[in-house]
């Protein structure tokens, strides 16, 4: 097959090639480079945005003998509900011919020639809705593909493509950018600035380092962290509202808890009791405990978010590096605190002065 255009699609590492014969006739080649059981590509009628339901799909299912059997399928709302997906004889509007499939150890591909109806409002090569998918289970006898995974990579596998220029417009592509911003804001805000503020309060308040400006630095870190984290949280709320076909309940619940309790912590700027109040020590205990609990909850939810996005490993290792750096700093300062305390205690013992425990407490 003669292919004159090629592009890398936004999800699943898929590659798409095509050749235009006329406004209604195109050759397509769709390739995936991963070990899978079935591969699918199809066109979805416009002018609405592309979706799974209504797609005229070409699906190749790997056979026991190593070949790829290719058939046509109508994807309906029943398919989305979990009903069996079986081959169709022909489509009512799109003519598909010359279907072929190829499998080798490096990739799996399907190709075909499509003749589109003369209805530009529905199938327009300057804005053609196409959908792609992969799966890991299938009945190769009945030629029935089983349910595909429901990760973000899978549910975002749609695009409107201008086949004359190669440019694609994807809802999933825009959401991918927002998810990236959401992740960066949360990692920097909740996951970096808040722990930094806690370290400042614990180790620079009096012991081991007596810093006069510790409170200003502590509050500044918390305000910056809260502002960035809240912005990331708001983007996450919008993404959750816009994601009609999937939800991540655990991630959402943890995020709401983090926002609620960090807001409660920030109220300390106005509601903190004075040092002479009788209940100040109990408030300090509550403030410190909630702060440490939040740090643990934030770390869990950031790891959970990274697992949802499934980005390259750089994200994961960067955040592990941030946590490791904070852990090393905290351990080093803790050792320094106790060493300084023990030396001071030994000195007081020699001079006969009373001693006290090191006061490395966090919070305001």
C-alpha positions as CSV (number, residue, x, y, z in Angstrom):
1,X,0.0,0.0,0.0
2,X,1.3,3.4,-1.0
3,X,1.3,5.7,2.1
4,X,2.3,9.4,1.6
5,X,1.5,10.8,5.1
6,X,2.3,9.6,8.6
7,X,2.0,10.9,12.1
8,X,2.4,9.7,15.7
9,X,-0.9,9.7,17.5
10,X,-1.3,11.2,21.0
11,X,-1.9,7.9,22.9
12,X,-0.8,4.3,23.1
13,X,2.3,5.0,21.1
14,X,0.2,4.5,18.0
15,X,1.2,5.6,14.4
16,X,-1.2,6.4,11.6
17,X,-0.4,6.6,7.9
18,X,-2.7,7.5,5.0
19,X,-2.9,8.4,1.4
20,X,-5.7,10.5,-0.2
21,X,-7.0,9.4,-3.6
22,X,-10.0,11.8,-3.6
23,X,-12.3,13.6,-1.2
24,X,-14.0,10.3,-0.6
25,X,-11.4,7.6,-1.0
26,X,-8.4,7.1,1.3
27,X,-5.9,4.4,2.2
28,X,-5.0,4.0,5.8
29,X,-2.3,2.2,7.8
30,X,-2.5,1.9,11.6
31,X,0.4,0.5,13.7
32,X,0.9,-0.3,17.4
33,X,4.3,-1.2,18.9
34,X,3.3,-3.2,21.9
35,X,2.4,-6.9,22.7
36,X,-1.4,-7.0,22.4
37,X,-4.2,-9.4,21.4
38,X,-6.3,-7.0,19.2
39,X,-5.9,-3.7,17.4
40,X,-8.6,-1.4,16.2
41,X,-9.0,1.8,14.1
42,X,-12.2,3.4,12.8
43,X,-14.0,6.5,11.6
44,X,-16.7,8.2,13.6
45,X,-19.4,10.4,11.9
46,X,-19.3,14.1,12.6
47,X,-19.9,16.9,13.1
48,X,-19.8,16.2,16.8
49,X,-16.5,15.5,18.5
50,X,-15.1,11.9,18.0
51,X,-16.3,9.2,20.4
52,X,-16.4,5.4,20.6
53,X,-20.2,5.0,20.0
54,X,-21.1,5.1,16.3
55,X,-17.6,4.2,15.1
56,X,-17.2,2.1,11.9
57,X,-14.2,0.1,13.1
58,X,-11.6,-2.2,11.5
59,X,-10.4,-4.7,14.1
60,X,-7.5,-7.1,13.8
61,X,-7.4,-10.1,16.2
62,X,-4.3,-12.2,16.6
63,X,-4.8,-15.8,15.8
64,X,-3.2,-18.9,17.3
65,X,-1.1,-19.4,14.2
66,X,0.4,-15.9,14.6
67,X,-1.5,-14.2,11.8
68,X,-3.9,-11.2,12.2
69,X,-7.5,-11.7,11.1
70,X,-9.2,-8.4,10.2
71,X,-12.9,-7.8,10.3
72,X,-15.4,-4.9,10.3
73,X,-17.4,-3.9,13.4
74,X,-20.1,-1.5,14.3
75,X,-19.5,0.1,17.7
76,X,-22.9,0.9,19.3
77,X,-24.1,2.1,22.6
78,X,-24.7,-1.6,23.5
79,X,-21.0,-2.2,23.1
80,X,-20.3,0.5,25.6
81,X,-22.6,-1.3,28.1
82,X,-20.6,-4.5,27.7
83,X,-22.6,-6.4,25.1
84,X,-20.7,-8.8,22.8
85,X,-19.0,-7.1,19.8
86,X,-19.3,-9.3,16.7
87,X,-18.2,-8.8,13.1
88,X,-20.5,-6.9,10.7
89,X,-21.1,-7.7,7.1
90,X,-21.0,-4.2,5.7
91,X,-21.5,-0.6,6.9
92,X,-24.5,1.4,5.8
93,X,-22.4,4.4,4.8
94,X,-18.6,3.6,4.6
95,X,-17.3,1.1,2.1
96,X,-14.2,-0.8,3.3
97,X,-12.0,-3.0,1.1
98,X,-8.5,-4.4,0.8
99,X,-8.3,-5.1,4.6
100,X,-5.0,-6.6,5.7
101,X,-3.3,-7.3,9.0
102,X,0.3,-7.9,9.8
103,X,2.1,-9.1,13.0
104,X,5.7,-9.4,13.8
105,X,7.7,-9.2,17.0
106,X,8.1,-5.4,16.8
107,X,4.6,-4.2,15.8
108,X,1.0,-5.0,14.8
109,X,-0.7,-3.2,12.0
110,X,-3.9,-3.1,10.0
111,X,-4.5,-1.4,6.6
112,X,-7.5,-0.8,4.4
113,X,-9.0,1.3,1.7
114,X,-12.1,3.4,2.7
115,X,-14.6,5.0,0.4
116,X,-16.5,7.6,2.4
117,X,-20.0,8.8,1.5
118,X,-20.5,12.1,-0.2
119,X,-21.6,13.8,3.0
120,X,-19.0,16.4,4.0
121,X,-21.0,17.3,7.2
122,X,-20.5,13.7,8.4
123,X,-17.3,12.5,6.8
124,X,-15.0,15.3,5.8
125,X,-11.3,14.5,5.2
126,X,-10.4,18.0,6.3
127,X,-11.9,17.2,9.7
128,X,-12.3,13.4,9.9
129,X,-13.1,11.9,13.3
130,X,-11.1,8.8,13.9
131,X,-10.8,6.5,16.9
132,X,-8.2,3.8,17.8
133,X,-7.9,1.2,20.5
134,X,-6.0,-1.9,21.7
135,X,-6.9,-4.8,23.9
136,X,-5.3,-7.8,25.6
137,X,-8.1,-10.4,25.4
138,X,-10.2,-11.7,22.5
139,X,-12.1,-14.8,21.4
140,X,-10.2,-15.6,18.2
141,X,-12.7,-18.3,17.1
142,X,-15.8,-16.0,17.3
143,X,-13.6,-13.0,16.3
144,X,-14.9,-11.2,19.4
145,X,-12.6,-8.6,21.0
146,X,-13.0,-8.3,24.8
147,X,-13.1,-5.1,26.8
148,X,-10.1,-2.8,26.5
149,X,-8.3,-1.2,29.5
150,X,-9.9,1.9,30.9
151,X,-6.7,4.0,31.6
152,X,-6.5,7.6,30.4
153,X,-4.4,6.5,27.4
154,X,-7.3,4.3,26.3
155,X,-10.2,6.6,26.8
156,X,-8.4,9.5,25.2
157,X,-7.8,7.7,21.9
158,X,-9.8,9.9,19.7
159,X,-9.0,12.8,17.3
160,X,-10.3,15.0,14.5
161,X,-7.7,15.0,11.8
162,X,-7.2,17.2,8.8
163,X,-6.0,14.6,6.3
164,X,-4.8,17.2,3.9
165,X,-2.4,18.9,6.4
166,X,-1.9,16.2,9.0
167,X,-2.9,18.4,11.9
168,X,-5.1,16.8,14.6
169,X,-7.4,18.3,17.1
170,X,-8.1,16.2,20.2
171,X,-10.1,16.8,23.4
172,X,-7.7,14.3,25.0
173,X,-4.7,16.3,23.9
174,X,-6.0,19.5,25.6
175,X,-6.8,17.5,28.7
176,X,-3.4,16.0,28.7
177,X,-1.9,19.5,29.0
178,X,-4.2,20.4,31.8
179,X,-3.4,17.2,33.6
180,X,0.3,18.0,33.3
181,X,-0.3,21.5,34.8
182,X,-2.5,19.9,37.5
183,X,0.3,17.5,38.4
184,X,3.1,20.1,38.4
185,X,1.1,22.6,40.6
186,X,0.3,19.9,43.1
187,X,3.8,18.5,43.2
188,X,5.3,21.9,43.7
189,X,2.6,23.3,45.9
190,X,1.4,20.5,48.2
191,X,4.4,18.2,47.7
192,X,7.3,20.6,47.9
193,X,6.5,24.0,49.5
194,X,4.4,22.6,52.4
195,X,7.0,20.1,53.5
196,X,9.7,22.9,53.2
197,X,7.6,25.1,55.5
198,X,7.3,22.3,58.1
199,X,11.1,21.8,58.0
200,X,11.6,25.5,58.5
201,X,9.3,25.6,61.5
202,X,10.7,22.5,63.1
203,X,14.4,23.1,62.8
204,X,14.8,26.9,62.5
205,X,12.4,28.0,65.3
206,X,14.9,27.6,68.2
207,X,16.7,24.3,68.0
208,X,19.1,23.5,66.4
209,X,19.2,26.9,64.6
210,X,17.7,30.0,66.2
211,X,16.5,32.0,63.2
212,X,14.6,35.2,63.9
213,X,12.8,35.2,60.6
214,X,11.7,31.5,60.8
215,X,8.0,32.4,61.2
216,X,8.0,34.7,58.1
217,X,9.7,32.1,56.0
218,X,7.5,29.3,57.3
219,X,4.3,31.2,56.6
220,X,5.6,32.3,53.2
221,X,6.2,28.7,52.2
222,X,2.8,27.6,53.4
223,X,1.0,30.5,51.6
224,X,2.8,29.8,48.3
225,X,2.2,26.0,48.7
226,X,-1.4,26.5,49.5
227,X,-2.0,28.9,46.6
228,X,-0.3,26.6,44.0
229,X,-1.9,23.5,45.5
230,X,-5.4,25.1,45.4
231,X,-4.9,26.1,41.8
232,X,-3.9,22.5,40.9
233,X,-6.9,21.2,43.0
234,X,-9.3,23.5,41.1
235,X,-8.0,22.3,37.7
236,X,-8.4,18.7,39.0
237,X,-12.1,19.5,39.9
238,X,-12.7,20.7,36.3
239,X,-10.9,17.7,34.8
240,X,-13.1,15.4,37.0
241,X,-16.3,17.3,35.9
242,X,-15.2,17.1,32.2
243,X,-14.4,13.4,32.3
244,X,-17.8,11.9,31.7
245,X,-16.7,8.4,31.0
246,X,-14.4,7.7,33.9
247,X,-13.7,8.8,37.4
248,X,-11.0,8.2,40.0
249,X,-12.9,8.2,43.3
250,X,-9.9,7.6,45.6
251,X,-7.8,10.3,44.1
252,X,-10.8,12.8,44.3
253,X,-11.6,12.0,47.9
254,X,-8.0,12.3,49.0
255,X,-7.7,15.6,47.1
256,X,-10.8,17.0,48.8
257,X,-9.6,16.0,52.2
258,X,-6.2,17.6,51.5
259,X,-7.8,20.9,50.4
260,X,-10.2,20.9,53.4
261,X,-7.5,20.2,56.0
262,X,-4.9,22.5,54.5
263,X,-7.5,25.3,54.5
264,X,-8.1,24.5,58.2
265,X,-4.3,24.8,58.8
266,X,-4.2,28.1,57.0
267,X,-6.8,29.5,59.3
268,X,-4.0,29.4,62.0
269,X,-2.8,32.7,60.5
270,X,-5.9,34.4,62.0
271,X,-7.2,32.0,64.7
272,X,-3.9,30.9,66.4
273,X,-4.2,31.4,70.2
274,X,-1.7,33.6,71.9
275,X,1.3,32.1,73.8
276,X,-0.3,33.0,77.1
277,X,-3.6,31.1,76.5
278,X,-4.1,28.0,78.7
279,X,-5.1,25.8,75.7
280,X,-2.2,26.9,73.5
281,X,-0.3,23.6,74.1
282,X,-3.3,21.6,73.0
283,X,-3.7,23.7,69.9
284,X,0.0,23.2,69.1
285,X,-0.5,19.4,69.4
286,X,-3.5,19.5,67.1
287,X,-1.7,21.8,64.6
288,X,1.4,19.7,64.5
289,X,-0.4,16.3,64.3
290,X,-2.7,17.6,61.4
291,X,0.4,19.0,59.6
292,X,2.3,15.7,59.7
293,X,-0.8,13.7,58.7
294,X,-1.3,16.0,55.8
295,X,2.2,15.5,54.5
296,X,1.6,11.7,54.5
297,X,-1.7,12.1,52.8
298,X,-0.3,14.4,50.2
299,X,2.5,12.0,49.3
300,X,0.1,9.1,48.9
301,X,-2.2,11.1,46.6
302,X,0.7,12.4,44.5
303,X,1.9,8.9,43.9
304,X,-1.7,7.9,43.2
305,X,-2.0,10.7,40.6
306,X,1.2,9.7,38.9
307,X,-0.1,6.1,38.7
308,X,-3.3,7.4,37.0
309,X,-1.5,9.5,34.5
310,X,1.1,6.9,33.7
311,X,3.6,9.4,32.4
312,X,7.2,8.5,31.7
313,X,9.2,7.4,34.7
314,X,10.9,10.9,35.0
315,X,7.9,12.2,37.0
316,X,8.0,9.4,39.5
317,X,11.7,9.6,40.0
318,X,11.7,13.4,40.3
319,X,9.1,13.2,43.1
320,X,11.0,10.4,44.8
321,X,14.1,12.6,44.6
322,X,12.2,15.5,46.2
323,X,11.0,13.2,49.1
324,X,14.5,11.7,49.4
325,X,16.1,15.2,49.6
326,X,13.6,16.3,52.3
327,X,14.2,13.0,54.2
328,X,18.0,13.5,54.2
329,X,17.7,17.1,55.3
330,X,15.4,16.2,58.1
331,X,17.5,13.3,59.3
332,X,20.7,15.5,59.2
333,X,19.0,18.3,61.1
334,X,17.5,15.8,63.6
335,X,21.0,14.3,64.3
336,X,22.4,17.8,64.6
337,X,19.6,18.8,67.0
338,X,20.2,15.8,69.3
339,X,24.0,16.2,69.1
340,X,23.7,19.9,70.1
341,X,21.3,19.0,72.9
342,X,23.6,16.2,74.3
343,X,26.6,18.5,74.2
344,X,24.6,21.3,76.0
345,X,23.3,18.8,78.5
346,X,26.8,17.5,79.3
347,X,28.0,21.1,79.7
348,X,25.2,21.9,82.1
349,X,25.9,18.8,84.0
350,X,29.4,20.0,84.5
351,X,28.2,23.5,85.7
352,X,25.3,22.1,87.7
353,X,22.6,23.9,85.6
354,X,19.2,22.2,84.8
355,X,18.5,21.0,81.2
356,X,15.5,20.5,78.9
357,X,14.5,18.5,75.8
358,X,15.2,20.0,72.4
359,X,12.3,22.0,71.1
360,X,12.2,21.2,67.4
361,X,8.4,21.7,67.0
362,X,6.7,22.4,63.7
363,X,3.9,24.9,63.0
364,X,3.1,28.3,64.3
